[in-house]
Amino acid sequence: MNHLIILRTLSICINIYLFLLFIRIICTWFKPSVDGKLWHYLCLITGPYLALFKGIKFLRRGIFDFTPILAISLLGVTNQILQRIILHFEAGFGFSIIVLLALIVLSVWNIVSFVLLFFDILCVIRLIGIFLHINKTHKVLQIIDMAIQPITSIVMKIIPKKLDYVKLLFLSFLFLTAIWLSGIFIFNYVARLILSFPL
């Protein structure tokens, strides 16, 4: 039972840290009005972990910084794996490296799935903006354009002919959706395959 206490304690600590990360990220939206000792201590606690992801240039597009999403997702996945391990132990099942590998595969898919759906939603929002004739110089739309630019660049490389922006956005949406649907099948198949290995 000691291992269950350790796992539950670790899960609680991760939840608390996730909560602090959320507060830090939300507070940055209101800078410089947020300041003082509490902010200093919050940065002291969360800063080193967030700094680990700052070097990932693909996730930083102009003023748009997706690195905190990755940082939170990784902690969330770790906590999800811990929760599944705890449930596995509580149900009285034995635990093995095979089960752990299957849990890791499914948890990694959760991150990938979240990212794919996030960019899919951005494509839809941008298409809605075009169909509603919202001024393309609108700040939010410019940020969305910068955010989805890596996806549209990939689609432009796949399709050699020149496309207008609406078609490019629509094809990007279809591209992301196809990857997401394929991923559901592939990751679940891989997890089942891993669990079928003899112990």
Residue frames as qw, qx, qy, qz and C-alpha x, y, z in Angstrom:
[[0.000, 0.883, 0.470, 0.000, 0.00, 0.00, 0.00],
 [0.377, -0.635, 0.080, 0.670, 3.02, 2.32, 0.38],
 [0.309, 0.049, 0.560, 0.767, 3.36, 2.59, -3.39],
 [0.004, 0.713, 0.632, 0.304, -0.28, 3.74, -3.64],
 [0.309, -0.849, -0.225, 0.365, 0.32, 6.47, -1.03],
 [0.395, -0.390, 0.340, 0.759, 3.42, 7.64, -2.93],
 [0.216, 0.312, 0.669, 0.639, 1.57, 7.66, -6.27],
 [0.105, -0.827, -0.545, -0.087, -1.44, 9.53, -4.83],
 [0.368, -0.753, -0.045, 0.544, 0.84, 12.10, -3.15],
 [0.357, -0.160, 0.492, 0.777, 2.73, 12.60, -6.42],
 [0.104, 0.552, 0.687, 0.461, -0.56, 13.03, -8.30],
 [0.219, -0.879, -0.381, 0.183, -1.76, 15.65, -5.78],
 [0.396, -0.573, 0.184, 0.693, 1.55, 17.54, -6.11],
 [0.278, 0.134, 0.616, 0.725, 1.24, 17.54, -9.91],
 [0.024, -0.750, -0.624, -0.216, -2.36, 18.84, -9.65],
 [0.307, -0.836, -0.167, 0.424, -1.23, 21.67, -7.37],
 [0.377, -0.359, 0.397, 0.756, 1.63, 22.54, -9.73],
 [0.202, 0.422, 0.692, 0.550, -0.75, 22.47, -12.72],
 [0.133, -0.870, -0.471, 0.060, -3.03, 24.88, -10.85],
 [0.356, -0.710, 0.093, 0.600, -0.06, 27.23, -10.22],
 [0.352, -0.021, 0.591, 0.726, 0.90, 27.04, -13.91],
 [0.086, 0.680, 0.653, 0.323, -2.65, 27.98, -14.94],
 [0.237, -0.892, -0.245, 0.297, -2.61, 30.96, -12.56],
 [0.413, -0.469, 0.326, 0.709, 0.80, 32.06, -13.91],
 [0.283, 0.231, 0.665, 0.652, -0.37, 31.86, -17.53],
 [0.032, -0.808, -0.566, -0.161, -3.64, 33.68, -16.87],
 [0.340, -0.811, -0.102, 0.465, -1.82, 36.39, -14.88],
 [0.426, -0.183, 0.418, 0.781, 0.54, 37.06, -17.82],
 [0.173, 0.614, 0.614, 0.465, -2.51, 38.20, -19.80],
 [0.218, -0.925, -0.301, -0.085, -2.97, 41.03, -17.30],
 [0.611, -0.309, 0.004, 0.729, 0.64, 42.15, -17.01],
 [0.391, 0.277, -0.591, 0.648, 1.84, 44.71, -15.96],
 [0.508, -0.558, 0.002, -0.657, -1.17, 45.17, -13.62],
 [0.929, -0.345, -0.133, -0.013, -0.22, 41.92, -11.85],
 [0.435, 0.560, -0.505, 0.491, 2.88, 42.30, -9.70],
 [0.544, -0.653, 0.283, -0.443, 4.15, 42.03, -6.14],
 [0.277, -0.475, 0.819, -0.162, 5.53, 39.33, -3.86],
 [0.777, 0.151, 0.554, -0.258, 2.95, 36.68, -4.76],
 [0.721, 0.677, -0.083, -0.125, 3.72, 37.12, -8.47],
 [0.111, 0.738, -0.662, 0.072, 7.46, 36.94, -7.70],
 [0.480, -0.270, 0.809, -0.204, 7.05, 33.64, -5.81],
 [0.811, 0.396, 0.348, -0.253, 4.74, 32.24, -8.49],
 [0.567, 0.754, -0.326, -0.059, 7.38, 33.01, -11.16],
 [0.140, -0.618, 0.758, -0.153, 10.07, 31.49, -8.92],
 [0.654, -0.044, 0.718, -0.233, 8.10, 28.24, -8.63],
 [0.763, 0.496, 0.395, -0.124, 6.83, 27.92, -12.21],
 [0.250, 0.868, -0.319, -0.288, 9.58, 29.71, -14.15],
 [0.233, -0.489, 0.815, 0.205, 12.21, 26.93, -14.26],
 [0.559, 0.234, 0.795, -0.006, 9.71, 24.38, -15.62],
 [0.502, 0.801, 0.258, -0.198, 8.29, 26.75, -18.27],
 [0.022, 0.821, -0.466, -0.330, 11.84, 27.75, -19.28],
 [0.542, -0.160, 0.801, 0.199, 12.51, 24.13, -20.35],
 [0.536, 0.530, 0.649, 0.108, 10.14, 24.64, -23.31],
 [0.118, 0.871, 0.010, -0.477, 11.14, 28.15, -24.42],
 [0.192, -0.484, 0.658, 0.544, 13.69, 26.83, -26.93],
 [0.438, 0.337, 0.814, 0.177, 11.02, 25.08, -29.04],
 [0.018, 0.277, -0.219, -0.935, 10.80, 27.61, -31.87],
 [0.131, -0.262, -0.808, -0.511, 8.03, 25.81, -33.78],
 [0.264, -0.639, -0.713, 0.114, 5.64, 26.58, -30.91],
 [0.173, -0.651, -0.174, 0.719, 6.49, 30.30, -30.87],
 [0.364, 0.516, 0.543, 0.554, 4.84, 32.24, -33.67],
 [0.030, 0.624, 0.084, 0.776, 5.33, 36.00, -33.32],
 [0.295, -0.415, 0.409, -0.757, 3.44, 37.10, -30.22],
 [0.895, -0.164, -0.120, -0.397, 1.78, 33.66, -30.01],
 [0.054, 0.487, -0.840, 0.232, 3.56, 31.30, -27.61],
 [0.858, -0.135, -0.312, -0.384, 2.24, 27.72, -27.47],
 [0.429, 0.317, -0.770, 0.348, 5.05, 26.40, -25.24],
 [0.340, -0.215, 0.600, -0.691, 2.97, 26.70, -22.03],
 [0.851, 0.076, -0.064, -0.516, 0.33, 24.45, -23.66],
 [0.749, 0.283, -0.595, 0.078, 2.99, 21.78, -24.21],
 [0.099, 0.346, -0.705, 0.611, 4.33, 22.24, -20.67],
 [0.585, -0.108, 0.394, -0.700, 0.86, 21.81, -19.16],
 [0.866, 0.193, -0.274, -0.370, 0.01, 18.91, -21.51],
 [0.556, 0.330, -0.729, 0.226, 3.11, 16.95, -20.50],
 [0.135, -0.200, 0.701, -0.671, 2.32, 17.36, -16.81],
 [0.722, 0.049, 0.131, -0.678, -1.31, 16.48, -17.50],
 [0.807, 0.252, -0.504, -0.179, -0.25, 13.32, -19.33],
 [0.288, 0.294, -0.794, 0.446, 2.10, 12.36, -16.49],
 [0.389, -0.094, 0.542, -0.739, -0.75, 12.81, -14.03],
 [0.810, 0.157, -0.147, -0.545, -3.09, 10.84, -16.27],
 [0.649, 0.271, -0.708, 0.067, -0.61, 7.94, -16.37],
 [0.020, 0.207, -0.751, 0.627, -0.32, 8.08, -12.56],
 [0.609, -0.001, 0.272, -0.745, -4.12, 8.06, -12.19],
 [0.838, 0.201, -0.372, -0.345, -4.43, 5.03, -14.47],
 [0.455, 0.272, -0.790, 0.308, -1.69, 3.20, -12.57],
 [0.250, -0.144, 0.614, -0.735, -3.47, 3.96, -9.27],
 [0.768, 0.095, 0.033, -0.633, -6.79, 2.66, -10.68],
 [0.725, 0.289, -0.618, -0.096, -5.01, -0.43, -11.97],
 [0.225, 0.219, -0.807, 0.500, -3.56, -1.16, -8.52],
 [0.430, -0.055, 0.444, -0.784, -6.86, -0.41, -6.74],
 [0.816, 0.149, -0.212, -0.517, -8.68, -2.86, -9.03],
 [0.793, -0.346, 0.496, -0.072, -6.30, -5.54, -7.82],
 [0.858, 0.505, -0.041, 0.087, -4.57, -6.10, -11.15],
 [0.731, -0.317, 0.186, 0.575, -0.87, -6.71, -11.41],
 [0.238, 0.935, -0.088, -0.250, 1.18, -4.01, -13.04],
 [0.806, -0.021, 0.364, 0.465, 3.83, -4.51, -15.68],
 [0.202, -0.415, 0.340, 0.820, 6.01, -2.63, -18.12],
 [0.125, 0.317, 0.785, 0.518, 3.55, -3.71, -20.86],
 [0.093, -0.803, -0.584, 0.075, 0.65, -1.91, -19.16],
 [0.264, -0.709, -0.001, 0.654, 2.84, 1.15, -18.58],
 [0.236, -0.119, 0.580, 0.770, 3.84, 1.26, -22.27],
 [0.036, 0.558, 0.752, 0.350, 0.19, 1.04, -23.36],
 [0.194, -0.841, -0.395, 0.314, -0.72, 3.87, -20.95],
 [0.285, -0.522, 0.237, 0.768, 2.13, 6.02, -22.28],
 [0.186, 0.180, 0.704, 0.661, 1.01, 5.42, -25.90],
 [0.069, -0.727, -0.663, -0.163, -2.58, 6.46, -25.08],
 [0.287, -0.800, -0.205, 0.485, -1.42, 9.47, -23.07],
 [0.293, -0.275, 0.414, 0.817, 0.88, 10.66, -25.86],
 [0.091, 0.445, 0.722, 0.521, -2.11, 10.40, -28.22],
 [0.159, -0.822, -0.503, 0.216, -4.06, 12.65, -25.85],
 [0.249, -0.634, 0.122, 0.722, -1.45, 15.40, -26.34],
 [0.189, -0.028, 0.660, 0.727, -1.24, 14.92, -30.11],
 [0.010, 0.604, 0.768, 0.215, -5.05, 14.82, -30.36],
 [0.171, -0.812, -0.327, 0.452, -5.38, 18.04, -28.35],
 [0.215, -0.479, 0.330, 0.784, -2.88, 19.87, -30.58],
 [0.132, 0.189, 0.773, 0.591, -4.53, 18.64, -33.80],
 [0.059, -0.724, -0.686, -0.048, -8.01, 19.64, -32.63],
 [0.226, -0.723, -0.138, 0.638, -6.72, 23.00, -31.39],
 [0.131, -0.307, 0.482, 0.810, -5.30, 23.87, -34.84],
 [0.053, 0.407, 0.833, 0.371, -8.43, 22.46, -36.49],
 [0.103, -0.800, -0.528, 0.266, -10.56, 24.86, -34.42],
 [0.188, -0.602, 0.141, 0.763, -8.27, 27.77, -35.37],
 [0.122, 0.035, 0.709, 0.694, -8.79, 26.93, -39.06],
 [0.043, -0.630, -0.763, -0.141, -12.58, 26.89, -38.56],
 [0.171, -0.782, -0.286, 0.527, -12.51, 30.23, -36.68],
 [0.181, -0.404, 0.383, 0.811, -10.42, 31.76, -39.48],
 [0.061, 0.277, 0.798, 0.532, -12.84, 30.44, -42.15],
 [0.097, -0.757, -0.631, 0.139, -15.80, 31.84, -40.21],
 [0.208, -0.663, -0.012, 0.719, -13.98, 35.19, -40.06],
 [0.121, -0.121, 0.603, 0.779, -13.61, 35.17, -43.85],
 [0.041, -0.465, -0.816, -0.341, -17.24, 34.18, -44.50],
 [0.179, -0.811, -0.487, 0.272, -18.49, 36.88, -42.10],
 [0.406, 0.724, 0.088, 0.551, -16.26, 39.41, -43.92],
 [0.528, -0.811, -0.036, 0.248, -14.47, 40.38, -40.71],
 [0.263, 0.911, -0.316, 0.031, -11.59, 42.73, -41.51],
 [0.927, 0.103, -0.253, 0.259, -8.45, 40.62, -42.00],
 [0.288, 0.546, -0.403, 0.676, -6.40, 43.26, -40.16],
 [0.692, -0.618, -0.017, -0.374, -8.30, 42.38, -36.97],
 [0.113, -0.668, 0.695, -0.242, -5.71, 41.55, -34.29],
 [0.743, -0.148, 0.602, -0.253, -7.22, 38.17, -33.32],
 [0.870, 0.471, 0.122, -0.081, -7.34, 37.03, -36.97],
 [0.367, 0.784, -0.484, 0.131, -3.72, 38.07, -37.49],
 [0.384, -0.502, 0.731, -0.259, -2.70, 36.02, -34.46],
 [0.857, 0.135, 0.455, -0.202, -4.66, 33.02, -35.79],
 [0.710, 0.683, -0.167, -0.023, -2.98, 33.43, -39.21],
 [0.094, 0.716, -0.663, 0.196, 0.44, 33.38, -37.54],
 [0.607, -0.296, 0.671, -0.306, -0.52, 30.36, -35.43],
 [0.859, 0.262, 0.421, -0.128, -1.75, 28.22, -38.33],
 [0.362, 0.803, -0.396, -0.261, 0.99, 29.30, -40.75],
 [0.203, -0.431, 0.874, 0.093, 3.12, 26.14, -40.12],
 [0.585, 0.261, 0.752, -0.157, 0.10, 23.96, -41.01],
 [0.569, 0.763, 0.136, -0.274, -0.79, 25.91, -44.17],
 [0.092, 0.741, -0.615, -0.254, 2.89, 25.78, -45.22],
 [0.400, -0.152, 0.903, 0.038, 2.85, 21.96, -45.01],
 [0.598, 0.532, 0.565, -0.201, -0.36, 21.80, -47.05],
 [0.383, 0.848, -0.179, -0.321, 1.14, 24.14, -49.70],
 [0.087, -0.553, 0.802, 0.210, 4.13, 21.78, -50.02],
 [0.496, 0.123, 0.857, -0.064, 1.84, 18.75, -50.43],
 [0.506, 0.706, 0.495, -0.029, -0.38, 20.41, -53.05],
 [0.524, -0.060, 0.286, 0.800, 1.77, 21.89, -55.81],
 [0.135, 0.606, 0.451, 0.641, -0.84, 24.17, -57.40],
 [0.046, 0.121, -0.279, 0.951, -1.48, 27.67, -56.07],
 [0.234, -0.588, -0.774, -0.034, -4.57, 27.97, -53.88],
 [0.168, -0.667, -0.003, -0.726, -6.53, 30.94, -52.60],
 [0.051, -0.345, 0.685, -0.639, -6.52, 31.37, -48.82],
 [0.743, -0.107, 0.207, -0.627, -10.05, 29.97, -48.28],
 [0.914, 0.200, -0.327, -0.134, -9.21, 26.73, -50.11],
 [0.424, 0.429, -0.665, 0.440, -5.87, 26.53, -48.29],
 [0.346, -0.308, 0.551, -0.694, -7.61, 26.88, -44.91],
 [0.872, 0.014, 0.042, -0.488, -10.25, 24.31, -45.84],
 [0.823, 0.309, -0.471, 0.070, -7.61, 21.82, -47.02],
 [0.140, 0.433, -0.677, 0.578, -5.60, 22.46, -43.83],
 [0.631, -0.206, 0.371, -0.650, -8.73, 21.66, -41.82],
 [0.941, 0.156, -0.149, -0.262, -9.25, 18.42, -43.81],
 [0.569, 0.465, -0.609, 0.297, -5.55, 17.54, -43.47],
 [0.139, -0.378, 0.656, -0.638, -5.64, 17.94, -39.67],
 [0.784, -0.072, 0.225, -0.574, -8.94, 16.05, -39.40],
 [0.879, 0.284, -0.370, -0.102, -7.57, 13.16, -41.49],
 [0.356, 0.415, -0.705, 0.451, -4.48, 12.93, -39.26],
 [0.413, -0.284, 0.518, -0.693, -6.69, 13.05, -36.14],
 [0.894, 0.047, 0.031, -0.445, -9.00, 10.27, -37.38],
 [0.769, 0.360, -0.516, 0.114, -6.03, 8.14, -38.46],
 [0.090, 0.466, -0.664, 0.578, -4.37, 8.76, -35.10],
 [0.703, -0.243, 0.316, -0.589, -7.39, 7.47, -33.18],
 [0.967, 0.153, -0.132, -0.157, -7.17, 4.17, -35.04],
 [0.631, 0.486, -0.511, 0.323, -3.35, 3.87, -35.03],
 [0.069, -0.495, 0.609, -0.615, -2.73, 4.76, -31.36],
 [0.778, -0.198, 0.308, -0.511, -5.57, 2.55, -30.10],
 [0.933, 0.262, -0.239, -0.056, -4.35, -0.31, -32.31],
 [0.433, 0.517, -0.592, 0.441, -0.76, 0.11, -31.02],
 [0.382, -0.428, 0.531, -0.624, -2.00, 0.19, -27.39],
 [0.922, -0.031, 0.136, -0.363, -4.03, -3.02, -27.93],
 [0.807, 0.422, -0.393, 0.129, -1.06, -4.63, -29.67],
 [0.118, 0.543, -0.638, 0.533, 1.24, -3.79, -26.74],
 [0.611, -0.291, 0.457, -0.577, -1.29, -5.21, -24.24],
 [0.952, 0.151, -0.091, -0.251, -1.48, -8.42, -26.26],
 [0.422, 0.553, -0.685, 0.218, 2.23, -9.14, -25.70],
 [0.822, -0.339, -0.452, 0.068, 2.82, -12.02, -23.28],
 [0.374, -0.880, 0.223, -0.191, 4.05, -10.94, -19.86]]
